[in-house]
Amino acid sequence: MRIMNFYYSIPLNLRKVILYYTLFNISFLLIQLALNSTFTFFHFLLEHDLITIENWLNRNTWEILTLSKLSSLFFTLKILQLNLYNDLSLFQFIRGLKLTPTKKIWSTVFFILVFFYALIVQFGGEITKNQFKEELVYSSFFGSIVFYISDIFILIFFDKVYDFFKYSYKFLIIPFIFFIISSKVSLPYLNKFHIFLFIHFLTMLYFAKKHNFGDIIVYCFMIIGPLSTLYGLDIVWENINSVYVYQSSLPVVGIIGIWSIAMGYYSKTKIY
């Protein structure tokens, strides 16, 4: 009863956003399951053993996740467009985005990169070059970006249709919870990097609320992609296929501190 009362206390437009974002996450999980099942089925037809199948699925996890995210994004947007009274094309929506990065995003990402590297040197132990395969580095780089930006992109689309970002942060925490749950279901063995799921999503959600899509792009290509491929902050492979590895786990307090200072600067500075 309390849950239902809470649900109906939520504004109607926000309830629509929750409904469509739920559809997006469910379709993502179902498409991922369907792709894994299909590939496994064909491997069995070829009489491959379980170890071969498992290795193939692990090697191609980023491709499967990327295809699942993009397919669910396309499917959800099409369903949403069919239910709209106005004809909002995806091309028109993209043209209306603010794609020019602000000046302060460059100093923000520079601060994160410098002090994160310092954190690795101080607490990570010796940094050594890893035995990596170049094609897997690309999969990790672009897969990591798509994994986050597809969720943010659809939330920005919801804002265009339902004025989603006008609501307070206590309501914006709802898609964050959905994102964490779907990520955990799609990657059940994700243990080590929950902190980066939180940080990356909330950072990009903050940029989205400020209507700075250009800053989101810079953050993705300067922070999410490089940290995944260079230093092994890969939510699928960890540091197995990263360019460099370090010996010790990084302190969570230090990670939170770096991002807190960076985002504090970003939110307070008047440079645009």
C-alpha positions as CSV (number, residue, x, y, z in Angstrom):
1,M,0.0,0.0,0.0
2,R,2.8,2.4,0.9
3,I,4.6,1.6,-2.4
4,M,1.4,2.4,-4.4
5,N,0.8,5.6,-2.5
6,F,4.4,6.6,-3.2
7,Y,4.0,5.7,-6.9
8,Y,0.8,7.8,-7.3
9,S,2.5,10.7,-5.4
10,I,5.0,10.9,-8.3
11,P,4.1,13.5,-11.0
12,L,2.4,11.9,-14.1
13,N,5.3,12.8,-16.5
14,L,7.8,11.3,-14.2
15,R,5.8,8.1,-14.0
16,K,5.9,7.9,-17.8
17,V,9.7,8.3,-17.7
18,I,9.9,5.5,-15.1
19,L,7.7,3.3,-17.3
20,Y,9.8,3.9,-20.5
21,Y,13.1,3.6,-18.7
22,T,11.9,0.3,-17.2
23,L,11.1,-0.8,-20.7
24,F,14.6,0.2,-21.8
25,N,16.3,-1.8,-19.1
26,I,14.1,-4.9,-19.4
27,S,14.6,-4.9,-23.2
28,F,18.3,-4.6,-22.7
29,L,18.4,-7.6,-20.4
30,L,16.2,-9.7,-22.7
31,I,18.2,-8.9,-25.8
32,Q,21.4,-9.7,-24.0
33,L,19.9,-13.0,-22.9
34,A,18.7,-13.8,-26.4
35,L,22.1,-13.0,-28.0
36,N,24.0,-15.1,-25.4
37,S,21.5,-18.0,-25.9
38,T,21.7,-17.8,-29.7
39,F,25.5,-17.7,-29.8
40,T,25.6,-20.6,-27.3
41,F,23.1,-22.6,-29.4
42,F,25.2,-22.2,-32.6
43,H,28.4,-23.2,-30.7
44,F,26.7,-26.4,-29.6
45,L,25.7,-27.1,-33.2
46,L,29.4,-26.8,-34.1
47,E,30.1,-29.3,-31.2
48,H,32.3,-26.9,-29.3
49,D,33.0,-27.8,-25.7
50,L,31.8,-25.6,-22.7
51,I,35.2,-24.1,-22.2
52,T,35.4,-22.9,-25.8
53,I,31.9,-21.4,-25.6
54,E,32.6,-19.7,-22.3
55,N,35.9,-18.2,-23.6
56,W,34.1,-17.0,-26.8
57,L,31.3,-15.3,-24.8
58,N,33.8,-13.7,-22.5
59,R,36.0,-12.4,-25.3
60,N,32.9,-10.9,-27.0
61,T,31.1,-9.7,-24.0
62,W,31.5,-6.0,-24.9
63,E,30.2,-6.5,-28.4
64,I,27.1,-8.3,-27.0
65,L,26.5,-5.6,-24.4
66,T,27.0,-2.8,-26.9
67,L,24.5,-4.4,-29.4
68,S,22.0,-5.0,-26.6
69,K,22.2,-1.4,-25.3
70,L,21.9,0.1,-28.8
71,S,19.1,-2.3,-29.8
72,S,17.1,-1.6,-26.6
73,L,17.7,2.2,-27.1
74,F,16.3,2.1,-30.6
75,F,13.4,-0.1,-29.6
76,T,12.4,2.1,-26.7
77,L,12.7,5.3,-28.7
78,K,10.5,3.9,-31.4
79,I,7.9,2.8,-28.9
80,L,8.0,6.3,-27.3
81,Q,7.7,8.0,-30.7
82,L,4.6,5.9,-31.5
83,N,2.9,7.2,-28.4
84,L,3.7,10.8,-28.9
85,Y,1.2,13.3,-30.4
86,N,4.0,15.4,-31.9
87,D,6.4,14.0,-34.5
88,L,9.8,14.3,-32.9
89,S,12.4,12.7,-35.1
90,L,15.7,11.5,-33.7
91,F,17.6,13.6,-36.2
92,Q,15.8,16.8,-35.0
93,F,16.4,15.8,-31.4
94,I,20.2,15.4,-32.0
95,R,20.4,18.7,-33.9
96,G,18.9,20.4,-30.9
97,L,21.5,19.1,-28.4
98,K,24.2,21.4,-27.1
99,L,27.3,19.6,-28.5
100,T,29.9,22.3,-27.8
101,P,31.8,21.5,-24.6
102,T,32.1,24.1,-21.9
103,K,35.6,25.4,-21.1
104,K,35.4,24.1,-17.5
105,I,35.0,20.5,-18.6
106,W,38.6,20.4,-19.9
107,S,40.1,21.5,-16.6
108,T,37.7,19.1,-14.8
109,V,38.8,16.0,-16.7
110,F,42.5,17.2,-16.6
111,F,42.2,17.3,-12.8
112,I,40.7,13.8,-12.6
113,L,43.3,12.3,-14.9
114,V,46.3,13.8,-13.1
115,F,45.1,13.1,-9.6
116,F,43.9,9.6,-10.5
117,Y,47.3,8.8,-11.9
118,A,48.8,10.1,-8.7
119,L,46.5,7.9,-6.7
120,I,47.6,4.9,-8.7
121,V,51.3,5.7,-8.2
122,Q,50.8,6.3,-4.4
123,F,48.6,3.3,-3.6
124,G,48.5,1.0,-6.6
125,G,52.1,-0.2,-6.3
126,E,54.2,-0.8,-9.3
127,I,52.7,0.0,-12.7
128,T,53.7,-2.4,-15.4
129,K,52.8,-2.8,-19.1
130,N,50.3,-5.6,-19.7
131,Q,50.1,-8.3,-22.4
132,F,47.1,-7.0,-24.3
133,K,45.4,-7.5,-27.7
134,E,44.8,-4.3,-29.6
135,E,41.3,-5.3,-30.9
136,L,40.2,-6.0,-27.3
137,V,41.4,-2.5,-26.2
138,Y,39.0,-1.0,-28.8
139,S,36.2,-3.2,-27.7
140,S,36.7,-2.1,-24.1
141,F,37.1,1.6,-25.0
142,F,33.9,2.0,-27.1
143,G,31.9,-0.6,-25.2
144,S,32.5,1.2,-21.9
145,I,31.3,4.4,-23.5
146,V,28.2,3.0,-25.0
147,F,27.3,1.2,-21.8
148,Y,26.9,4.5,-20.0
149,I,26.0,7.0,-22.7
150,S,23.0,5.0,-24.1
151,D,21.3,5.4,-20.7
152,I,22.1,9.1,-20.4
153,F,21.0,9.7,-24.0
154,I,17.6,8.2,-23.5
155,L,17.1,10.2,-20.3
156,I,18.0,13.3,-22.3
157,F,15.3,12.3,-24.8
158,F,12.8,11.9,-21.9
159,D,13.7,15.4,-20.9
160,K,12.9,16.7,-24.3
161,V,9.5,15.1,-24.3
162,Y,8.5,15.2,-20.6
163,D,10.8,17.9,-19.2
164,F,12.4,15.3,-17.0
165,F,15.3,17.3,-15.6
166,K,13.1,19.9,-14.0
167,Y,12.5,17.5,-11.2
168,S,14.6,17.5,-8.0
169,Y,17.5,15.2,-7.5
170,K,15.5,13.0,-5.1
171,F,13.5,11.9,-8.2
172,L,16.5,11.7,-10.5
173,I,17.9,9.0,-8.2
174,I,15.2,6.6,-9.6
175,P,16.9,6.0,-13.0
176,F,20.2,5.7,-11.1
177,I,18.8,2.8,-9.1
178,F,17.4,1.2,-12.2
179,F,20.8,1.5,-14.0
180,I,22.7,-0.1,-11.1
181,I,20.2,-3.0,-10.9
182,S,20.3,-3.7,-14.7
183,S,24.1,-3.5,-14.7
184,K,24.3,-6.0,-11.8
185,V,21.9,-8.4,-13.6
186,S,23.7,-8.1,-16.9
187,L,27.1,-8.5,-15.2
188,P,26.5,-10.8,-12.2
189,Y,30.2,-11.1,-11.4
190,L,30.7,-7.4,-11.2
191,N,32.2,-6.8,-7.8
192,K,35.2,-4.7,-7.8
193,F,34.1,-1.6,-9.7
194,H,30.7,-0.7,-8.3
195,I,32.1,2.6,-7.2
196,F,32.8,3.6,-10.9
197,L,29.3,2.6,-11.9
198,F,28.1,5.1,-9.3
199,I,30.5,7.8,-10.1
200,H,30.3,7.7,-13.9
201,F,26.5,7.5,-14.1
202,L,25.9,10.3,-11.5
203,T,28.5,12.5,-13.1
204,M,27.0,12.2,-16.6
205,L,23.5,12.6,-15.1
206,Y,24.6,15.9,-13.6
207,F,26.0,17.1,-16.9
208,A,22.7,16.0,-18.6
209,K,20.7,18.0,-16.0
210,K,22.8,21.0,-16.9
211,H,22.0,20.4,-20.6
212,N,25.7,20.0,-21.5
213,F,25.8,17.0,-23.8
214,G,29.1,18.2,-25.2
215,D,30.6,17.8,-21.7
216,I,29.2,14.3,-21.6
217,I,31.0,13.4,-24.8
218,V,34.3,14.8,-23.5
219,Y,33.9,12.9,-20.2
220,C,33.2,9.7,-22.0
221,F,36.2,9.9,-24.4
222,M,38.6,11.4,-21.9
223,I,37.7,9.6,-18.7
224,I,35.5,6.5,-19.1
225,G,37.2,5.0,-22.2
226,P,40.8,5.7,-21.3
227,L,40.5,4.6,-17.7
228,S,38.9,1.4,-18.8
229,T,41.5,0.5,-21.4
230,L,44.7,2.0,-19.8
231,Y,44.3,1.2,-16.1
232,G,41.9,-1.7,-16.1
233,L,38.8,-0.1,-14.7
234,D,36.9,-2.3,-17.1
235,I,33.6,-3.6,-15.6
236,V,33.8,-6.7,-17.8
237,W,37.5,-7.8,-18.0
238,E,39.0,-5.7,-15.2
239,N,42.7,-5.4,-16.0
240,I,43.1,-8.6,-18.0
241,N,43.1,-6.8,-21.3
242,S,44.2,-3.3,-20.2
243,V,47.4,-1.6,-21.4
244,Y,48.8,-1.2,-17.9
245,V,48.2,-3.0,-14.6
246,Y,49.0,-2.1,-11.0
247,Q,49.4,-4.4,-8.0
248,S,47.1,-3.1,-5.3
249,S,43.5,-2.0,-5.0
250,L,42.8,1.8,-4.9
251,P,41.2,3.3,-1.8
252,V,37.5,4.2,-2.3
253,V,37.9,7.3,-0.2
254,G,40.6,8.6,-2.5
255,I,38.5,7.9,-5.6
256,I,35.4,9.6,-4.2
257,G,37.6,12.5,-3.0
258,I,39.0,13.2,-6.5
259,W,35.6,13.2,-8.2
260,S,34.0,15.2,-5.4
261,I,36.7,18.0,-5.8
262,A,36.4,17.9,-9.6
263,M,32.6,18.1,-9.6
264,G,32.7,20.8,-6.9
265,Y,34.9,22.9,-9.1
266,Y,32.7,22.2,-12.1
267,S,29.5,23.2,-10.3
268,K,30.9,26.3,-8.7
269,T,33.0,27.9,-11.4
270,K,31.4,30.6,-13.6
271,I,33.5,29.7,-16.7
272,Y,31.4,28.4,-19.6
